[in-house]
Amino acid sequence: MTEKKKTEKQLDMEAFRTYMELNHYMMRFFSENRHGLFDFEYRNRGQGEILNILEDCQEISQKELVSQLWMQPQSASEMLKKLEKKGLIEREKSPEDRRILLIRLTDQGRIEADKKGKFEPFLLDGLTPEEKEQFIHLLKKLLTEIKPKVKHPPRFGGWHHIH
C-alpha cells in the first residue's frame, strides 16, 4: 500500500505541530534542569551573559559588548560595575584611542566563568554536520520570514553566544 502524497497545507501543519511539540519538550527540559547540571539561568542572563561573551574573546570594547547584549547601555554599565567590583572583569582605556573602554576577564573571572556549566546542545547529537548546516539554513530562513512581522522583537540576548 503506497502512502498518499501530502498537500503543502498538510505538510505546513505537520511541520508546525512537530515544531511546537519539540518546543514544549525543550522548554520543559530547560525548566527541569535550570538549577541542575546546566545552570541555564546564570549563563544566559545579565552578568552571566557578560561572562559568557568575554570568555570567547581576549578583550572587547564596552560599546561592542553592549551591542551584543541587546540591552540599554546604562544597564550594561551597571552590570559591568558589579562584575568589576567582584574582581571578575577589568576595564581600561584603549592605548590607541583613550575614548574606547576595553573589557576583559580577570583570572578570577575566568575561574567563575568555568565554574558554570556550558550549554551542550545534546539534541543536535543525532544530526550529521550536513544536517546541522541544513537545519541552521532553514532556521535562518524562518527567522528572515518572521522578523519583519514582529512589532516588538524579543530580547533573548545571548543565545547567540552560548558555547
N, C-alpha and C positions, 0 to 999 in steps of 0.2 A: 504494500500500500504506500503510495507516494504522498508526501505531505504537501498540502495546498500552499502555494506561494502567498505570503502575507502582503497586504497592501501597505503603501507607505504610511498611511494613518495608523494601521495596526503596529507597524514597526516603531513609529513615533511613541505610541502609548506604551508598548512593551519596554522600550529603552527608558522612558521616563519613569515607569513603575520600578524597573530594576535599579535605576539610579537612586530613586527615593528610598528603596529598601536598603541599599548599600549605605546611603547617608544616615539612615536611622541606626543601623548597626555601628557605624563609625562613631556617631555621637554617643551611643550607649557605651562603647568601648572607652572613649575619652572620659566620660563621666565616671565610669567604674575605676579607671586607672590614674586619674589625675593626681592622686596623692600616693600612688604606689610606686612601682618600678620606674615609671616615667613621670616626672613632675611637670606635666604639660603647662599648668597654670604659671609656674615660675618662668619657664623658658620662653613663653610666648607673650608676655605682657610686661609692660613697664621696665623696671630695672633689669629684669632677666632678659628682656629683648635686647637691651643695650649691650649687655654682656655677650649675648649670642652674636650680635653683629661684630663687636670688637674682637671676638675670638677668631673671626675669619680674616682679619686684616692686622697688619702691624700697627698702623695708625690711620686715623680718618679725621677729616676736618669736622668741626661741630656742625657746620652748615650741611655737609653731605650726610652726616649721621641723622640729623633732623629730617632730611628729605626721605630717608629710608624708613623712618619710624612712623610716618603718617600721623604725626601729632603736632600740636602747636609748639613753636619754638620755646615759649615760656615754660610749658610743661616739661619738655625735654631738658631744658636748662635746670629746672628744679631737680629732676631725677639725677642729672649729672652731678649736681652739687652734693646730693646724698651719697652717691657712689664714691665721689672724691673724699668726702668726709669719712666714709668707711674704709678708705685706703684701697679701693678696688680699681680705681682709674686714676690717671694723672692727666692734667691738661696743661699745655704750654703753647705759647705763641710760636708760629712758624718762623724759622730764621730767615726764610726768603721773603715773607710778607707778614709783618707784625700784626696785620688786621685779622689774620687767619688763626683760629684756635685749634690746635691739634689734640686729639684724644687718643689714649692708648691704655690697655690694661696694665696694671702693675702685676708683679709676681703673685701677690695675694689675690688679685682679680682673676688671674689665670687659674689659680687653685680653686677659687669659688666657682668659676665657670665650669671647670672639670668635674666638680662635685655633683652637679646636676646631670641627670640622665639625658643623653642625647636622644632626640626623636629618631626612631628607626621605623621607616615606612614598611613594616613587615608585610603589609597587604600586597605590596608590589613584588614580593619574592617569587610569586608564581608566574611572573611575566618575563619574557626574554628581553634583552636590550632593545631589539627591534620593536617589540610590542610596547615597551615603555615609551620609545620615541613616538610611535603612532598614538598612544594614549595622550601624551603631552600635546601633540599636534591637535588632536580632537578637542581636548580641554581648552586650549588657547582659542580654537575656532569658536567654541561655545561662549567663551568669555567675550570675544570680539562681538558676538551677536547680541549678548545681553547688556553689556556695559552702557551703550547709548540709551537703553530703555530704562535705566535706573536713575531716578532723580537724586537720590541721596545715597551715594556709594557707601558700602560698609567699611568700617575701619578695622580691618583684620590686623593690620600691622604685624609684620614679622614672619608670617607664614612663608614668605619667600626667602627667609634667612635661616630656616630650620635646617640643620645638618646633622 
